[in-house]
Amino acid sequence: MIITPNGEVITNNHVIAGATTITVTLFGSLKALPATLVDTDPANDVALLQISNASNLPTVTYGNSDNVQVGDAVVAIGNALGLSAGTPTVTQGIISAKGRTVQASDSSGNATETLTNMFQTDAAINPGNSGGPLVDSSGKVIGMNTAVAASANGTSQAQNIGFAIPSDKIGQLLPALRSKSIGNQT
């Protein structure tokens, strides 16, 4: 999600973890733009990127995730399964629960972090939706798509049980993520 016109991007840490090169492809484009990693918060699965030489980019608008209620309509946006670059998918659903704690793991099933205070949604979230917005009925970002439920042994995914980091939590993490960038400029 682009959060500033000059190219700050917030995404999940697991999306960029281990990357040697990072690029961002804007909606409707096939051109990959170079980006740099500003900082990560692996414990919360959040990463801040900076698109190189960016200006006047469209940004997401945040809603107040503290006001979200169970039953509120939502749309999950992303690039589910990576089917086609530059053409995101959308799925609709509701907020199924708030305040969930999720034990997240990598593709091999190894636990990597415990994520707290997550939204649970039945809007379909699949690999490729990570880092994308979960938006309310007015189009405001109330969360970041992050994880899907899986069986206890991690071999199969549950149907329509996804999790998103509330936008207010992301907002609280941003100053610390940005401070690394500021510190590097002096």
Protein Blocks (a to p, Z undefined) as FASTA:
>chain_A
ZZbfnopacddfklmgopabdcdddehiabdcddddfbdcfknopacdddehiahiacdd
dddfklpcehiacddddjehhlaghiacddddddfbghiacddddfkopafbdcehiacd
fbdcdehjgopacddfkopafbdcfbdcddfkopaccehiacdddfklmmmmmmmmmmmm
mmmmZZ
